[in-house]
Amino acid sequence: MPRPIQATIHTESLRRNLARMRQAAPDVKVWGVVKANAYGHGIERVWEGLRGADGFALLDLNEAERVRALGWRGPILLLEGVFEARDLELCSRLNLWHAVHCDEQIDMLAMHKTHQPHRVFLKMNSGMNRLGFAPQRFRAAWTRLDALPQVDEISLMTHFSDADGDRGIAHQVEVFEDITRDLPGERTLSNSAASLRFGTQAPVRADWIRPGIAVYGSAPDFPQHDIAHWGLEPTMTLATRIIAVQHLVPGDTVGYGSSFTADAPLRIGVIACGYADGYPRHCTTGTPVLVEGVRTRLIGRVSMDMVTVDLTPVPNAGFGSEVTLWGRASNGAVISVDEPAQAAGTVGYELMCALAQRVPVLVD
Ligand SMILES: *Cc1c(COP(=O)(O)O)cnc(C)c1O
């Protein structure tokens, strides 16, 4: 029998989360963001759940090839554009739309030989200071692109730095609007957080939204709001089983570094999941987990292949009992990936993307 750990991808939940994002920004087209191998889920594994999107946004040419191999003939957008000139050949061949965020990418396009002009998304740096043309240089870039025979339609995009936080998006929306007001072309501004929080507000609505994390069932602004608040469902479950039980007496310690000491008799379960499976070592005593769908806590340090859990709230649990690290338990109980992520001082994105290669993945 293989080690009992397993991840499950929930097709229906992907479908419902996508529908939820459509509802957040009515009458707007939706890019299914499938970069980073669909946030660790696997592009091929989310395909059935997300094929209802209007297009797919990603970074790697290799991922674009995989989406085309699945039979998708609709829009694919390279969110960072091309990295070198010959990437444009693949864009021509696979009909990929690509972001243009710097002069070097315009230079490459100007040299590119193609029969079919490309659809491009000109990106403005409206304050994030990662990719994009500064506002005062944006129109010059647009004019340069517009003059190229290699370019077909020019769409406009920007990305928010604080859509999930107190600062919000108004300052960036204002900059973007100010510069692009009289330019033609489709627009895309919002990620998950901006779509959920501001999706129905006029200037943000645009033509396309680009939700990633919400589609994968994690709340972009956790802990301020959780997935239940936003009407989202987990799309990835990481589950395992108890492989041993220990009975502690007061003074007994648990695991490496003896970081936990029992102050009363305590039954604990040893589970087949460790940091080599992608469960963060930064999760310490108290991190929530489900045993047989009942909420309890982690105890002691996460080691490479194992960690222990408190069995006090589940006296009937024992060898072979189901343990859910994140996602949905067999009894329907839910523990969002946001909870262990917060305990580890990080975000749900990182945990899902870091699911280890050795964990078998099932699609349901
Ligand atoms: C990753 C990414 C998104 C999706 O962001 P989420 O926070 O996961 O919704 C949108 N736009 C760009 C440019 C991205 O890189």
The ligand as an SDF file (V2000), in Angstrom:
LIG
                    3D

 15 15  0  0  0  0  0  0  0  0999 V2000
   -1.0430   36.1740  -10.8240 C   0  0  0  0  0  0  0  0  0  0  0  0
   -1.6570   37.3120  -11.4990 C   0  0  0  0  0  0  0  0  0  0  0  0
   -3.0370   37.5350  -11.3890 C   0  0  0  0  0  0  0  0  0  0  0  0
   -3.9330   36.7240  -10.4950 C   0  0  0  0  0  0  0  0  0  0  0  0
   -3.7980   37.1920   -9.1680 O   0  0  0  0  0  0  0  0  0  0  0  0
   -4.6570   36.5700   -7.9740 P   0  0  0  0  0  0  0  0  0  0  0  0
   -4.2600   37.3780   -6.7990 O   0  0  0  0  0  0  0  0  0  0  0  0
   -4.2220   35.1450   -7.8400 O   0  0  0  0  0  0  0  0  0  0  0  0
   -6.0760   36.6880   -8.3430 O   0  0  0  0  0  0  0  0  0  0  0  0
   -3.5750   38.5850  -12.1180 C   0  0  0  0  0  0  0  0  0  0  0  0
   -2.7950   39.3750  -12.9010 N   0  0  0  0  0  0  0  0  0  0  0  0
   -1.4740   39.1950  -13.0080 C   0  0  0  0  0  0  0  0  0  0  0  0
   -0.6750   40.0890  -13.8870 C   0  0  0  0  0  0  0  0  0  0  0  0
   -0.8560   38.1690  -12.3120 C   0  0  0  0  0  0  0  0  0  0  0  0
    0.4540   37.9940  -12.4220 O   0  0  0  0  0  0  0  0  0  0  0  0
  1  2  1  0
  2  3  1  0
  2 14  2  0
  3  4  1  0
  3 10  2  0
  4  5  1  0
  5  6  1  0
  6  7  2  0
  6  8  1  0
  6  9  1  0
 10 11  1  0
 11 12  2  0
 12 13  1  0
 12 14  1  0
 14 15  1  0
M  END
$$$$
